[in-house]
Amino acid sequence: MKKGFSLTFCGVRGSYPVPGRETRRYGGNTSSLLLEIGGRHVILDAGTGIIQAGRILDDRPQPGQAIHIFLTHLHIDHIMGLPFFAPMFDPRAEIVIHYPEAEATRSQQALEALFLPPYSPITLQGIKARLSFRPLAAGAGGAVLLDDGIEVASVSHDSHPRLGVLIYRVSFAGRRLVYATDVESPGSFAADIRAFIAGADLLVHDSQYVEQDYAGGLCSRKGFGHSTVSMAVRNAIACGVGRLFLFHFDPRYSDAMLEAMLAQAREGFPETFLAQEGKKIKIRR
């Protein structure tokens, strides 16, 4: 069994995609992470970044191996790339979408609607891959065991309007990555969330706002379900993680602003980095 475990950031922005000169260095696509684990592939979220993940996978066909996509929630910036994900149209591909099923919602129908008129001309018949959907209980947490000892565990965090969000922990061969986007914790995470994250080798944490935008007067972003850099740093320290990657940046922020955020974060947690599109990170102990 292969022991490699890596993360490639394919989309790092929040809310909506922002291509252009001011976002060229770190990227303007919305949330999507490609994990390559023991020769298998797991994708976290399906924003416009998943289009690049699809191009990568198109160059590396894996007959007989399913691509597992885990969604944190169904806000549009986290699912808008699905109709443009190349493996969807490859009859050799098997794709499994794991999603949070909130009470009184029709999440699978919402995802399927992305392929249907009036939003898209594709239709479900246009999907050539073997596609299946697996709901995750939004409040209960739990773990999905994939082949070769890959475990994807989840826990619910309720700060993100209106239906909350899942935090994912991916474990393989003694290494752990945690993906905590669209979270807001003005103090720090609650004890159960801290225990879930504790000791992770790498934490990808929502860092949408600088402090002045979060708290700023009439335009305060309090209650929007997103973190500041300080919140991300506090949680990294409280959870005892190895490395922190700031993520889900406000679409109004330039690359220069992100670098200023990084400098601030490193004053409190030196092992902090910026999520950058196309950057491949090895998960190590």
N, C-alpha and C positions, 0 to 999 in steps of 0.2 A: 504493500500500500504506500502511495506517495504521501510525504509528510508536509509538503508545502502549504502555506496558509498566507494569502496576501489579499490586500484590499486595493482596488483602483477607484479613485473618485471620478465619477462620470458626470455628475451634476451636483453643484454645491450651493446654489442660490435658493432663497425662499420666495414664495408668493407668485412670481412670474419670471419668465426668462428675460435676460437683458444682454443681448449680444452688443459688442461695440468696443471702441478703443479703451474706454475706462474700465472695462472688465476683462480685458484680453488675457491678463497674466493668470488670474485665478479662475476665470470662467464665468459664464452667464447662464448656464443651463440649470434647471431645477432638479431637485433631489433624486439621486440614484447612485448606489454603490455596487460595484461588482466584486464579489468575493470569489477567489479561486482557492479551493480547499481540497487538498489531496487529489487533484485532477478533476474535481467536480466544481459546479458553478452555482452560486447562490447570489441573488440580487436583492438588495434592500431598497425598496421604493422604486416608483416608475414614473418619475418626472421626465422632462425632456432629456435628461442625462442618459436615460435607458436607450436612447437611439444610438449613442456611442457604444454602450455596452453591447448592443446588438451587432454593431460592426465588428467589434472584437471577437465575439462568439462566432460570427459568420466565417471568420478566418480560421476557426479552430473547431471544426465539427466533431462532436462527441457522440457517435452512434450508441444508442441504448442508454444514455444518461440524461435524466430529466434536468431541465433548468427550473430551479425553484425561486419564485419571486415572493418576497414577504413584504406586505404593505403595512405601514404604520397606521394609516388612516386614509380616508378617501377624499380629502380635499384635492381640488383639481391640480394644484401644482405638484402633487405626489403621484398622479396617475395619468397625466396628459400625454405621456410618451408612449403608452401601450399600443395605440394603433400604428405606430411607426417603428416598432421593435421588429427587426428583420426576421428573427426566428419564428415569429407568428405565421410567416408565409412559406415556411420550409416544411414539407411533408415528412421529413426525417426527424423533426424536432418534437420533443415532448416538453410541455410547459405546465407547471403547476403554480397557480396563484393562491397564496395563503393571505387571508384578509381578516380584519376584525369584524365580527358580526355583532352589531349593536342591536338592542331590543327595538322592535318596531321599525327597522329599516330593511331595505331590500338591496343589500350591498352587491350581490352578484348581478342583479338586473342593472344596477347603476354602472358597473364595470362593462357589462355587455353593451350598454347603450352607447359607449364610446365608438363602437364599430357600426352603429346603425344610423340610418337616416332619422332626423335631419342633420345629425352631427357628422356623419361619415358615409361614403358610398360603399364601404367595404362589405358590410353585412357579415353575419356570423358564418355564412357559407364561404366567404372569402378567406377565412382563417384556415390555413392548411395544416398547421401543427396540431398534434393531439393536445388539446387544451382542457384542463380541469381546474375546478375551484374547490378550495378547502377552507371553510370558515374556522376562525379562532374565536373562542369565547372572550369577548372584550374585557370582562371584569375579572375572570378567574385566574388568568396566567396559566402557565404550563409549558410543556416542551414538545417539540417535534423532532423525532430522531430520523435522520437521513442516513444514507449509505455510508459505510466506512467510519462510523463513530462520530459523525457530525451531528451536533445538537444545537437546535435553535430554540431558545427559551424566550418567553415574553412575559411582561408584566404591564398592567394598565396604569396609565397616569392620567388624571382627570382634569388637568389645568387647561387643556386646549379646547376651545369652543368648537362645536357644541357637544360632541360625542366622545371626547377624549382621544387618546393616542396609545399605541403600544410601543414600549421600549423593548428592544431585542438584545439578547446576549447570545453570541455565536461561539461555541466551544469546540475545539478540535485538538487532539494530541497534547493536552495540558495547557493550551493557550486560549485566551478569551478576549473577544472584541465586544464592546457594547455600543449600540447605536441609539442615542437618545435625542431625537429631534422633536421640534414643536412642543417643548416643555417649558414651563415657567415655574420657578421656585425661588421666590424672593428671599427666603432664609436659606434653606438647603433642602435637598430631597428628604422626604419622610424616611423613617427608619427602615421600612420594608424595601423601599427603592434602594437605599444605601446598601443594604445587605445583598440585594440582587446584583449590584454593580461591583461590590467590594473586591479589590485586588485585580480588576481587569487589566490586561496588558495594554489595551488601547481603548480610549473612550472618545467617540465622536459625539459632540455635544452642540445642540442648538446655541447659536451666539448671534442672534439676529440684530440686536441693538447695542449701540453705545449708551452709556448711562443717561446722557442728557436727552436723548430721544425717548427712552423708556419712561423717564419721570417728567418729561417736559410739559408742564402747564396744561393748556387747553388741548394740546396734541399728544397727551400722554398715551403710551402704548400699554399701560398696565392693564392686565386682564386679557390681552390679545393671545396669550398662550405661548409666548416666546421669551427667550432668555437674553440677558446681557452678558458681556464678557465676564464680569465679576461673578455672576451666578455660575457660569461654567467653571471658573477657577475654584470657587468654593466647593462645588460638587466634586471636582477632581481630587481636591485635597481630602475632603470628608470621606471619599470612597477609596482612597489609597490606590489610585490607578497609576500605571506606568507612564503612559503618554496621553496627552489631551490634544484633540484636533478640533479647532473651532469650525463651525459649519452652519449652513442655512442662513447665509448672509442677506441682509436687507438689500433688495434690488436697487436701491438708490445709492448704495455705497460703492465708491470707486476702489480700485486696487490699492491706491495709496491709503485710503481710510482703513482697509483691512490690515495693512501693515502696521498702522498706528494701533489698532486693536490688539494685534499680536504683541507689540512691545509692551502694552499695558498688562496683558495677561502674563507675560514672562516674568514680570516683577513679582507676581504671587506664585507662579507655578512654572519654573524654567523649562520643563519638558512639554511646552505648548507649541503647536504648529498650526498653520492654516491649511484647511482642506483646499486642494488645488486640482482642477480638472486635468485628467490624464496622468496624475501622479500615482505611482504604484508603491504601496507601503507593505513591507513584510511584517507579519505579526510574529513577534519573538518574545521570549521570556526575559 
